[in-house]
Amino acid sequence: MTDILSTYVSPITQERRITTAIPGPKSVALQKRREAVVASGVASALPIFAERAHGAIVVDVDGNQFIDLGAGIGVVTIGHTDAAVIEAASKQLTELTHAMFTITPYESYVRVAELLAEHTPGDFAKKSVLLNSGAEAVENAVKIARSYTRRSGVAVLDHAYHGRTNLTMAMTFKAMPYKTGFGPLAPSVFHAPGSYPYRDGLSGADAAARTITYLEKSIGASDLACVVAEPVQGEGGFIVPADGYLVALQEWCTANGVVFIADEVQSGMARTGKYYASEHFGLVPDMIITAKGIAGGLPISAVTGRAEIMDAPHKGGLGGTFAGNPVAAAAAIAVFDEVERRNLLAEASRIESILKPALHALALKYPIIGDVRGIGAMIAIELVQHGSLTPNPAAVAAVAAYAAQHGVILLTAGTLGNVIRFLPSLVISDELLADAIGVIDDAFASL
Ligand SMILES: *Cc1c(COP(=O)(O)O)cnc(C)c1O
């Protein structure tokens, strides 16, 4: 077990330990400073301030140790302060911190593009552009698809999350908190019904037929540049589409000259036990978007796609000052190397094999757990009123608050606010997972 942990010798032990009230006095003091100078639109899920972290443990400024089941929303997939990431990024900092690829290119950018070409699905020639954030990558994928197709329409699915910039907030499903009051929204974005087996009960074929009818009748294929879909929806509540849904949707896209884009910002980079969740569905997207987990916490993202599509924009049409920064690129190379060297894909499957049965057992005990779903280290439970599909966001909030009080960082999700999602680092030990599940069990018992 220890060989999957980073070789960086951290003073932080991999255990949960709460020694003050939550929040502790130093967090309370920082909260006061924060309120004076940080815009209140920036909200935080937990009342504690983080100071250090390693592996699957976050230590707050009061010395409390939390089991991290969120990994910064699936970013530190190979663990906090991974040795290889620290080493690669530190070395790069001293050699070349910034150059701007569009002025003087450097090797690490090229290497990241090679690794993406190798590890994304599809046996065709691929090219990439590197950016800073998930939203920026989504924006660039849309630009490229529009340039390639000479069409403007962008279709997304209900419950989707694609970011907070002007174009991507229009693509995101949920009005509150992402869009309300921030309009006007970007035009030519269409929200199609997707596949949500727990709530719609549709087969993949029937859900795809419903989506395709919407695309054909409400938008018209000839005006549609791209369909953008998360193979497993993230913020929407880890919704796994019914079997056959995604492939049927892509086949329709291919037949109609529409670029099929997989937004794998959350589901990609080893999260589900494969490099990309698309692989679980036999899906080979024309373009795939990578961000969150790619660089162990450093900001970098990518659009990777069929070479002929990626080459559609004119020279100089793509770029950005910090895009593909050398330090972040070095960290991304280290993450790819470590996933291979330590066989971390298998760790996602290990986590699923522990979490799924444990959560099914909790669902028997607590019937407000209406659904247990997800793949690999991307697992969720959906809470409802007993005996119905009526969402139960109050129970989600109470369980998450109890968990925080007892040293477990638990993230919520879902359009209806009634999903708890588990996306721990792949290096979390069996013991920490069992300990966290015990806390969650107590949390449900306390309701
Ligand atoms: C987080 C996320 C984004 C946005 O990424 P940022 O880096 O926050 O801009 C886009 N798509 C999906 C699926 C995400 O989970």
The ligand as a Gaussian input file, in Angstrom:
#p B3LYP/6-31G(d) Opt

LIG

0 1
 C      -14.415000      22.055000     -13.323000
 C      -14.989000      21.810000     -14.665000
 C      -14.890000      22.747000     -15.701000
 C      -14.279000      24.118000     -15.489000
 O      -12.939000      24.032000     -15.126000
 P      -12.212000      25.331000     -14.463000
 O      -10.782000      24.924000     -14.397000
 O      -12.856000      25.516000     -13.136000
 O      -12.466000      26.461000     -15.382000
 C      -15.374000      22.413000     -16.945000
 N      -15.943000      21.222000     -17.168000
 C      -16.065000      20.289000     -16.206000
 C      -16.673000      18.971000     -16.523000
 C      -15.612000      20.561000     -14.916000
 O      -15.757000      19.644000     -13.958000

